[in-house]
Amino acid sequence: MPMNNTDNQQQPKQQPDNSQKKSKGKKQKNKFNFYYLLFALLLIGFFVPFGKDAASVQKDLSYTKFTAYIEQGAVSEIIVSDDNRAKARIRPESYALVFGSRETGEQSKGTLTALIPSVDAFTEYVQGVNANRREQGKTPIDVSYEKSKDIWYMLLVNLVPWILIIGFFIYMSRGIGSGMGGGIFGVGKAKAEVFDKENKNKVTFKDVAGLAGAKQEVEEIVAFLKNPKKYTALGGKIPKGALLVGPPGTGKTLLAKAVAGEADVPFFSMSGSDFVEMFVGVGASRVRDLFRQAKEKAPAIIFIDEIDAVGRARGKNIMTGGNDERESTLNQLLTEMDGFGTNSGVIILAATNRADVLDAALLRAGRFDRQIHVELPDLQERKEIFQVHLKPLKLDGSLDVNFLAKQTPGFSGADIANVCNEAALIAARNDHKEVGKQDFMDAVDRIIGGLERKTKIMTDEEKRSIAYHEAGHATISWLLRWANPLVKVTIVPRGMALGAAWYLPEERQLTNREHINDELCSLLGGRAAEQLFLNQTSTGALNDLERATKQAYAMVAYYGMSDKLKDISFYDSTGRYDYGFAKPYSDKTAELIDQETAAIIAEQMARAKQLLQDNAQGHHALAELLIEREVITSDDVERILGPRPWKSRGDEIIAEQENAQA
């Protein structure tokens, strides 16, 4: 017996794991849901019509018995329907006579129903009964008539509310059970777009023109994931994250798409704003769910576009209490990227054009080990980008890609794509069979200056003032070495401007004081021409003065290029003074900055007037030509003022490339 008892006790201990796992699996699979019970109760309630009293008693009789009860005085009220049916309410004192019950609690709720021969015949009968009751001094029976309800109407009234309620709870129950969170019950689930090997429409590194340095950085990340042993054999670790930083339109998201297309691992893509919701705690919940999904499919890549939506520096919001949800989301993101737990096999990519506002804890090594700067393309990179976007267009054979790259300094990849598309639309609008050089020039003008407004009416005096203003810019920019050389001048209104001038900026990495002074002098040339030759001051120089003033303040406060504040910079790259609560200098220094800025502007204004006086004849010739033709190009300026003695850097680069290819 003891042995048997021992065996019986040890038997269940020999297979504990399988039984527990099965029981757990069954519990999880058959987990009780309160909404299923509520759904069943609603189904039961479906069979009880709306408004029906459970305690009421109804008895269906023949016409003979029905009239017998009427004559006996057991009825207090009769309701006659046009479908030849009558319903009578029983008097409380006659309840036992009709239903055979002595209980009096619900006596007022008993009714009799019967099928009558016709409404008219039954009405005459009831009138006779009431006449007899009046003769006997009794209260007559109250008679009312109602219109019978259509069966479809009855079904509609009774069924539709239940259908709506049942449908609502079915939708809610599905929202609870769905993996990616349908409905409000899944609001904390991360709605990331997942790219894997099965996706057909892939972007590869071949589709990304230019950006050689950035491509090399992200290609290494793909190589880490494809062959990790090559890099870990010597004891190295795979980088945890890379941050793509650069101006808008430079190709940060395109690089991320290329990584998704090249890497043979799951790629989770979300925007920073996808973490933000009106519900408290949703952002942190979505961050947890996103990293949970990535860990389940590791090795994997997580890409967060516009991460500054959730990654802004904590404690810098001037609206107290307005950033708690965002900061909790950021705290959860910091913990998931490099916290107490581990994220082996998960690499984080992020993109932003506002790296200066990101939290320092987010940028540290261990979270974003690398910052990949995606800058505006240079001349050669613009040429490569043009070659990508020109492939689907029907081009004129004489179109020179070098010319297009040279005419679009400062354009991002998105701008170049827009230029190509706009040129094709302009060519189609003008019924051209091919997209030519002029179509591209019109597209560049359209993007930079806006749409021409030829219908805008101007007086001759206004037209003359604009022409002298623009001719002042053109003359000074042509005469100064470091000013941007002119491409085209127009006095046709474009966008919000009454006149416009296009220049070809020099692409340089460093800018010295002489460069800025020449640019300031060129900016002030329009206002100087108005004052010198027309003896007037108009509002047309607003944009010029704004740009010149900002540039002069930057010279004094940021670059240390003033005489009285040499080698001092008050520029704050950390963004501590974004909200203007403090400034890193005294009021006396602020007055000195204002004085130095005004002195620089006055000096360059005097210089511009002197240049215009020395070349008044050429300036007047340009202005009159503008009044006559409304548009002039650099060829016209060269014919009037003579060739510029300085060759542009763009021409030198193209010449060097052509010589190297030859």
Residue, then its C-alpha position, 0 to 999 in steps of 0.5 A: m500500500p505505501m508503494n502504491n501511494t508513492d507511485n500515485q503521488q509520483q505519477p503526475k510529477q513525471q510529466p509536469d511540463n507537458s500537462q502544464k503547457k497543454s493546460k496553459g495553451k487551453k486557457q489561453k486559447n479558450k480565454f473567457n471574454f466578457y463581451y461573448l457573454l454580453f453578446a449571448l445575453l443580447l441574443i436572448g433579449f432579441f426574442v423579447p420585443f421592445g416595450k413588451d411587459a413580461a408580467s402582462v397576460q393576454k387571452d385569445l377568444s372566439y367572437t362569441k365568448f368575447t361578446a359574452y364578457i362584454e355583455q357581462g361588464a367585464v371589459s373597461e376598454i375596447i381597441v378596434s383595429d382595421d384588420n378586423r381584430a379587437k382587444a379588450r382590457i379587463r376590469p380589475e374586479s373581473y380579472a378572476l372571472v376571466f382568467g381564473s386567478r385570485e391574485t390581484g397584483e397584476q390584475s390591470k394588465g390582462t387583455l382579451t383579443a378576438l377576431i370580429p366580423s367587421v369593424d362597422a358591425f362590431t361598432e353597432y354592437v358596442q353602441g347597443v351595449n353602451a346604450n343599455r349600460r347608460e339606461q342602467g346607470k353604468t359607465p359605458i365602455d370606452v372604444s377607440y380605433e387604431k390602424s394596423k401596422d404592416i408586418w414589414y414595419m413591425l419587423l423593421v422596428n423590432l429587428v433593426p435596433w438588435i442588428l445594430i447592437i449585435g453588429f457593434f459588439i461583433y466589431m468590438s470583439r474583433g477589435i480586441g482579438s486582432g493582432m495589429g489592433g483594430g478599433i479602440f482596443g488596439v490603439g496601443k499597437a504599433k501600426a508599422e509597415v513591414f517590408d520583407k523578401e516577398n515585397k516586389n516593388k523594391v528600391t535598391f541602391k542603384d536607384v539612389a543617385g549621388l549621396a556617395g558617402a551616405k550610401q557607403e554608410v548605409e551599405e555597411i549596415v546592410a553588410f552587417l546584417k548579411n554577414p555579421k560573422k565577418y565583423t564580429a570575428l575580431g570582437g567588434k559589435i554591430p552598430k545599434g543605430a544610425l541617424l540620417v540628418g540633412p535638409p528636406g528633399t535630400g533623399k533620407t527616406l529614399l536611402a531607407k527604402a533602399v536599405a529595405g530593398e537591399a537587406d534580406v531582413p524584415f524592415f519596420s517603417m513608421s513615422g514619428s507622428d504615428f506614436v502620438e495619439m490623443f490617449v495618454g500612454v499610447g505612444a509608449s505602448r506603441v514603442r514597446d509593441l514595435f520593438r517586440q515585433a522586431k525582436e520576434k523577427a530579429p535580425a530586423i531593421i526599424f526605421i523611424d521617419e521624422i523622429d523629431a516628432v517624438g525625440r525633441a529635447r525634454g524640458k524645453n517646451i514653454m507650455t507646461g504640462g503639454n509635453d508629458e505624453r511626448e516625453s513619456t514616449l521618448n523615455q520609452l524609446l530610449t529604454e528600448m534602444d539601449g536600456f536594461g534589456t537587450n535588443s540583439g539583432v535589431i538595428i534602428l534607422a531614423a531620419t530628421n532635418r532637425a537634429d539640433v532639437l533632438d534630446a542628447a540622450l537619444l544622440r549618444a553612442g549606444r543608441f545612434d552610433r552613427q550620424i550620417h549627414v545627407e547634404l544637398p547634392d553638388l554639381q556632379e551629384r546633381k548631374e547623376i540625379f538628373q540622369v535618373h529622372l530624365k530616363p522616362l522623358k522624351l528628350d530633345g537630342s541637343l539637351d545637355v545634362n551638364f547645363l541643367a546641373k549647372q543651372t540648378p545650384g542648391f536644388s535637392g533631389a526632390d527639387i530636381a525630380n520636380v523640375c523634370n516633371e514640370a518641364a514635361l508638363i510645360a512641353a505637353r502644354n505647348d504641344h512639343k513633341e520632345v522636352g527641350k532646353q527651354d522647357f527646363m528653363d521655364a520649369v526652373d523659373r516656375i519653381i524658383g519664382g512662381l507662375e507668371r502673372k502677365t494679367k497683372i496691370m502696372t502703370d508705366e511709372e511702376k514698370r520703370s521703377i521695377a526695371y531700374h531696381e532689377a537693373g541695379h541688381a544685375t549691374i552690381s552682380w556683374l561687376l563684383r567678383w564674388a557676387n553671384p553671376l546673373v542668369k536672367v532678369t525679368i520685370v514680369p510679376r511672378g508669384m508675390a514678386l513684381g520682378a525677379a532676377w536669377y543668379l548662379p551661386e558659386e558652390r564653395q565650402l567656405t565663405n569669407r568676409e569679401h564674399i559676403n560684402d559683395e553679396l550684400c552690395s548686390l542685394l542693396g543694388g536695387r534700393a541704391a538704383e531707386q534712390l540714385f536715379l529715380n530719387q525715390t524709395s519704394t516697398g519693392a526692396l523689402n525682400d532684399l533688405e530682409r536678407a541683407t539685414k539677416q546676413a549683416y547680423a550673422m556677420v557680427a553676432y555669429y561669424g565675428m566679422s565686425d571691427k568692434l566685435k572681432d572673433i566673437s560668436f554668440y551662435d548657440s548650436t545647442g538651442r538653449y535660447d530657442y524661446g528667447f528667455a535669455k541672451p548670451y550678451s549684455d544690453k550694451t553688447a546688443e547695442l554694439i551689435d546693432q551699431e555694427t550691423a547698421a555700419i555694414i549696411a551703410e558701407q555696402m549701400a554707399r559702395a553700391k551707389q558708387l558702382l552705379q554712378d561709375n557705370a550709369q550708362g550701362h545701367h540705364a541701357l539695361a533698364e531701358l532694355l528691360i522696359e522694352r523686352e521685359v526679360i533679359t539674359s546674361d548675354d544681353v548684360e555681357r553685350i552691354l557691360g562687357p564680359r566678366p573677367w572671372k570664370s565661374r567655379g561651375d565652369e571650371i569643374i565641368a571643364e575639369q571633368e570633360n578633360a578627365q573623360a577625354 
